[in-house]
Structure formats: structure tokens, C-alpha cells
Amino acid sequence: MTEEPTRPVTRTPDHAIEPIFAERWSPRAFTGETVPEAELFRMFEAARWSPSAYNSQPWRFLYALRGTPEWDTFFDLLVPGNQKWAKDTGALVILVSNSRMKVGDEFKPSASHSLDAGAASLAFALQANRQGWHVHGMGGFDKERAVTVLNVPEHHRVEAAYAVGRATPWAELTEEQRAKERANARRPITDFAFRGGFPQRED
């Protein structure tokens, strides 16, 4: 039997959408290839055009490239479970959002800074896929220590961490790795989209 050279595509949307959304995924097996800074900046450029309240653009991307002095600082913030696979990625990114925005001549609290940063993170990830890279988001890292070691200013929130790299070809994965790399599913739209408001509770 011929071995599959690429990861099987098993995601089938229920409605017609652009393929870029279902094709995005978060691998854990990476080749160890360094992400060139110019490639990373193309991803940041996509994030730059994301929508935000008052065009405040609250996202802040802090990053370290594999093989640079900053890498160990970022890597040490990850929990051991994420370090196990992130060691083979080519860049580490921490997303931070500014909780204040400038309205006219004064700074005001932003109720949507995390939402806006989330929009930027999706643009970042989708652009990475179009460039042949993959982004794996993480909540498993020391956010409190990140504030100190990365000099995060007041009124900013550490949101998430991301590992960026080149996914290991399917043919080169072990059976154990393949089990973890298979495409996952999503809940149906009826679980989260409700016409007219939330359904009536049945007590």
C-alpha cells in the first residue's frame, strides 16, 4: 500500500466557504526550520489590516526567532508540555493588547481590545498558511512572568502565545505523531448561532 505523502484532508464544511478557513490547522510536529524575519513580517502585515474599534489597532506582537538571543527568553515562558514540541518551531510570538485607545485627544478604556487582537491573530495565522507556514496558538505559558521579562507596559494585557514553523511532512511522521496531527472537527452552527436571541431554557 502506498504511503500518503501529505496530511489527509478530512475537514468538510457544512456550508460553502473559502477553503482557507478549513485548511488552517495547528500542527505539533515541526521541521526545526527557522522562520526568516521577512516571512514573519508578511504575517504581521496581514494582521496590521485587521478591524478594530476606532481603528485603535490595540494588538502588539512580540517575537523571537529561532537561533537568536531572544529565543530562550520566550521558550522558557512556555509550560513543559508545549516546550516538548515548540522546540522544533522557527519563531515564537506573544500577542499583547492595549486596553486603552485614543479617542480624540484623550485615552479611554477599550471594551474590545481583546476581541480586536483576536481578529489580528486570525489574520496572522491565515497569512502564515498561505506562505507555507503554520501557527499553533497556546494558552499554556507564564503570562505573569511574561509581563516582567518582556517589559509589557501598564494597561496592556498578555493574550496568547504562538509557535510558527514548517509542518513536518505526513510521510515523515511516526504513527504516534500522525494520531495527533489528524484534522479535528468543529461544533455545528446550531450550537452557537441563534436567530432572535438565545433559545428558551427548559427547566
C-alpha positions as CSV (number, residue, x, y, z in Angstrom):
1,M,0.0,0.0,0.0
2,T,1.4,3.4,-1.0
3,E,2.0,5.7,2.0
4,E,0.2,9.1,1.9
5,P,2.7,11.9,1.3
6,T,0.6,14.6,2.8
7,R,-1.7,15.0,5.7
8,P,-5.2,13.7,4.9
9,V,-7.8,16.5,4.5
10,T,-10.9,15.4,6.4
11,R,-12.5,18.7,7.2
12,T,-15.7,19.2,5.3
13,P,-17.6,22.5,6.0
14,D,-21.4,22.3,6.2
15,H,-21.8,25.4,4.1
16,A,-19.8,26.7,1.1
17,I,-16.9,28.8,2.4
18,E,-13.4,29.8,1.1
19,P,-11.0,26.9,1.6
20,I,-8.5,29.0,3.6
21,F,-10.6,28.6,6.7
22,A,-10.9,24.8,6.8
23,E,-7.3,24.4,5.6
24,R,-5.9,26.2,8.6
25,W,-4.8,23.9,11.3
26,S,-2.3,23.8,14.3
27,P,0.3,21.0,14.0
28,R,2.6,19.9,16.7
29,A,5.2,18.3,14.5
30,F,7.6,20.8,13.0
31,T,10.8,20.5,11.0
32,G,13.0,22.9,13.1
33,E,13.4,25.3,10.2
34,T,13.9,28.9,11.2
35,V,11.3,31.4,10.0
36,P,13.0,34.3,8.2
37,E,12.1,37.6,9.7
38,A,10.9,38.9,6.3
39,E,8.4,36.0,6.2
40,L,7.2,36.7,9.7
41,F,6.7,40.4,8.8
42,R,4.4,39.4,5.9
43,M,2.2,37.7,8.6
44,F,2.3,40.8,10.7
45,E,1.4,42.8,7.7
46,A,-1.8,40.8,7.3
47,A,-2.6,41.3,11.0
48,R,-2.0,45.1,10.5
49,W,-5.1,45.3,8.3
50,S,-7.5,43.8,10.8
51,P,-10.5,45.7,12.0
52,S,-10.6,47.4,15.4
53,A,-12.7,49.9,17.4
54,Y,-11.9,53.5,16.5
55,N,-9.1,52.0,14.4
56,S,-7.2,51.8,17.6
57,Q,-5.2,48.7,16.5
58,P,-4.5,47.5,20.0
59,W,-2.5,44.4,19.1
60,R,1.2,44.1,19.9
61,F,3.2,41.2,18.6
62,L,6.4,40.4,20.5
63,Y,8.6,37.8,18.8
64,A,11.8,35.7,18.9
65,L,13.4,33.9,16.0
66,R,15.0,30.5,16.4
67,G,18.8,30.8,16.9
68,T,18.7,34.4,18.3
69,P,19.4,35.5,21.8
70,E,15.7,36.2,22.4
71,W,14.6,32.7,21.7
72,D,15.5,31.2,25.1
73,T,13.6,34.0,26.9
74,F,10.4,33.3,25.0
75,F,10.9,29.5,25.1
76,D,11.3,29.5,28.9
77,L,7.9,31.1,29.3
78,L,6.1,28.0,27.8
79,V,4.9,25.2,30.0
80,P,6.9,21.9,29.7
81,G,4.1,20.3,27.6
82,N,4.3,23.0,25.0
83,Q,8.1,23.1,25.1
84,K,8.2,19.5,24.1
85,W,7.0,20.2,20.5
86,A,7.6,24.0,20.2
87,K,11.4,23.4,20.4
88,D,11.1,22.4,16.7
89,T,9.4,25.6,15.6
90,G,11.1,28.6,13.9
91,A,9.6,31.6,15.7
92,L,7.8,32.2,19.0
93,V,5.3,35.1,19.3
94,I,3.5,36.6,22.2
95,L,0.3,38.6,21.5
96,V,-0.4,41.6,23.8
97,S,-3.3,44.0,23.6
98,N,-3.6,47.6,24.7
99,S,-6.6,48.1,27.0
100,R,-6.8,51.8,26.3
101,M,-7.5,53.6,23.0
102,K,-7.2,57.2,21.9
103,V,-10.5,58.9,21.2
104,G,-10.0,62.5,20.2
105,D,-7.3,63.9,22.4
106,E,-7.8,61.5,25.4
107,F,-7.2,57.9,26.2
108,K,-10.2,55.8,27.1
109,P,-10.7,52.2,28.2
110,S,-11.3,49.9,25.2
111,A,-14.0,47.3,25.8
112,S,-13.0,45.4,22.6
113,H,-9.1,45.3,22.8
114,S,-9.0,41.5,23.3
115,L,-11.6,41.0,20.5
116,D,-9.6,43.2,18.1
117,A,-6.4,41.4,19.0
118,G,-8.1,38.1,18.3
119,A,-9.1,39.4,14.8
120,A,-5.4,40.2,14.2
121,S,-4.3,36.8,15.4
122,L,-6.6,35.0,12.9
123,A,-5.3,37.2,10.0
124,F,-1.7,36.4,11.2
125,A,-2.4,32.6,11.1
126,L,-4.3,32.6,7.8
127,Q,-1.5,34.5,6.1
128,A,1.1,32.1,7.6
129,N,-0.7,29.2,6.0
130,R,-0.8,31.0,2.6
131,Q,3.0,31.3,2.9
132,G,3.5,27.6,3.6
133,W,4.0,28.0,7.4
134,H,1.8,27.0,10.3
135,V,0.8,28.8,13.5
136,H,-0.1,26.9,16.7
137,G,-1.7,29.1,19.4
138,M,-1.0,28.4,23.1
139,G,-2.5,29.4,26.4
140,G,0.0,27.3,28.3
141,F,2.7,29.8,29.2
142,D,3.5,32.0,32.1
143,K,1.6,35.2,31.4
144,E,2.6,36.8,34.7
145,R,6.3,36.3,34.1
146,A,5.9,37.4,30.5
147,V,4.8,40.9,31.8
148,T,8.1,41.3,33.5
149,V,10.6,39.6,31.2
150,L,9.1,41.2,28.0
151,N,8.7,44.7,29.6
152,V,4.9,44.8,28.9
153,P,3.7,48.3,29.8
154,E,0.8,49.2,32.1
155,H,-2.7,49.0,30.6
156,H,-1.7,46.1,28.4
157,R,-2.9,42.5,28.6
158,V,-0.9,39.4,27.6
159,E,-3.3,37.4,25.4
160,A,-1.7,34.3,23.9
161,A,1.5,32.7,22.6
162,Y,2.1,31.3,19.2
163,A,4.6,28.9,17.7
164,V,5.3,29.4,14.0
165,G,7.1,26.8,11.8
166,R,7.1,24.5,8.9
167,A,5.0,21.4,9.5
168,T,6.7,18.0,9.2
169,P,5.6,16.2,6.0
170,W,3.0,13.5,6.7
171,A,5.2,10.8,5.3
172,E,7.9,11.6,7.8
173,L,5.7,11.3,10.9
174,T,5.6,8.4,13.3
175,E,2.3,6.6,13.9
176,E,2.1,8.3,17.3
177,Q,2.6,11.7,15.7
178,R,0.0,11.0,13.0
179,A,-2.6,10.3,15.6
180,K,-2.1,13.8,17.0
181,E,-1.9,15.5,13.6
182,R,-5.2,14.4,12.1
183,A,-7.7,17.1,11.4
184,N,-10.2,17.8,14.2
185,A,-13.8,18.8,13.7
186,R,-16.0,21.7,14.8
187,R,-19.3,22.0,16.6
188,P,-22.3,22.6,14.3
189,I,-23.5,26.2,13.7
190,T,-26.7,25.3,15.5
191,D,-24.6,25.2,18.7
192,F,-23.6,28.8,18.6
193,A,-25.9,30.8,16.2
194,F,-29.4,31.6,17.3
195,R,-31.9,33.7,15.4
196,G,-33.7,36.2,17.6
197,G,-31.7,35.5,20.8
198,F,-30.8,32.6,22.9
199,P,-33.3,29.6,23.0
200,Q,-35.8,29.4,25.8
201,R,-34.4,27.4,28.7
202,E,-36.3,24.3,29.6
203,D,-36.1,23.9,33.4
